[in-house]
């Protein structure tokens, strides 16, 4: 008898003895009875296809409830019940006969190129998972995987002046040492293993487009002479004013949209100097992004509420003079955070990862869309860290990569960390030129109290829960910048640039 | 997990219905199994599972945690859907699920599990149908007495006692059948 079943029998017997201890006299018979019941339990397999189909229907119903509009969802009817109902039998038979005749005719006609239907090439938009063995994705930690995204610590970077000013004024950066102190609730970690997700790729249904293209003779060469070809990427371009360039990577399972630069006004290409006051409010920016998404029927079912990336706010300091010198890019990005199983996804640096839409401020149009990805995953269990003291230690040092750290006369300031929330940390590993996109369960410690008067780029500290990542990465030395001079908030005047000499002026007398 | 679940439900009730997907992920397979054990027919179980989640979604606003837990609520919806289904199918007799019907009754069943169920049917059909339901929920669904009590609307202690007595009765049936087999062999 397997261990699970034995455990179940023991639990049920314990129930019975707790109610009536005389049952102990019949232990053998009771055991037989319970085993009979357990053995008779039907073998049930929960159909994944049905699960996904119902998910789609539920999401459609959610949209309907939110918009009060009927959603059209096609669901395969259960033909067995139709067969059982005599009054439908004749009509159904007729339909089946037509289909049996028409479908092969249509299929072969399409294959022969008589007409082009809509090729069936779908990127998976709803989350699907396949469970694999424990540690199936190999070691999580490697030198290559430490490439940080969005690393930021304390201190403000040098702010470039707005172009056009006669004298370049550069604000010297502030250098601080940061100390994080945890002030949240007691942490309890009771999972022995955590489920790591790996996004699958290379499995996209490319056959539709491949069939379409592979028979083409382009005139200067015949594509059909190349056997076993697959379409990995396509790029499509809108040849109109403010048109877009759309890239679909079937192998990576990604879609991105960029401006077709040839069709956006020439003046737009130069970087403009914008002020903070030129940036519209969040509601206006999000409305532009939402309209684009709606117009192009972009499936955002797995993404949360959009957030505008107001990066300039962390750069600005008190005192209006500094705000005017902050460089504002002509595009502002809005992130629709990816949500997996109800849990937000972040990159290692602490920014929410998700679908990004950039809005071109001068034209108030969407300039690009990125990180629209397929949602096919494999999952594997990895050993989890259960030592809360270790987790807090790593959080208080600024995460597994630490933060920027300045020696010497740099001031040390304290920031407080609050009770963490559970997230997925997006994490890339590399293996033989292949990138693996992993989602590792992690804790996000919010910075609840920043030091007064000091700017902070970081809003949170992320600590992954996979033990392997905590054991190895902590030993890898973090690059330390050179010691910096003490803080100076006075603007530093840059020297005039050297004059450009003409060829005649550069000639020396021989 | 319970606190997270309450947060999710609150979010749904505030209009953030996308959060419902989290509840679906947790309960879809459990509800399907629960219904399957009552219907023994995959297409019927799938249909009733769909109905259950649609009803839960449409009525999430009416759920009140003060009146009981969410699992009990959704299991009750599933249970009621099964009862309604069979009463529609066989309106002339009082049946709650497929266990109330004999094996040769004209109702869809999966043949794959038929043999297994035939064996246990002869024991379970001799106990009261409410008691049978509690036994199945405890042994096959693995539900706690607390959850069972909320689903069948009885006290937790009552459910424990019913389970105990039912197993006791089944024990005698098993012993008796073994005895009959032994006597026939001699």
Interface residues (C-beta under 8 A of the other chain):
Chain A: X8 X12 X15 X16 X18 X19 X20 X23 X26 X29 X30 X32 X33 X34 X36 X37 X38 X39 X40 X41 X42 X43 X44 X46 X47 X50 X51 X54 X55 X57 X58 X59 X61 X62 X65 X66 X78 X80 X81 X301 X304 X339 X341 X342
Chain B: X8 X15 X17 X18 X19 X20 X21 X22 X24 X25 X28 X29 X32 X33 X36 X37 X40 X42 X43 X46 X47 X49 X50 X53 X54 X57 X58 X108 X110 X112 X113 X116 X117 X119 X120 X123 X135 X138 X139 X140 X142 X160 X161 X163 X164 X167 X168 X170 X171 X174 X175
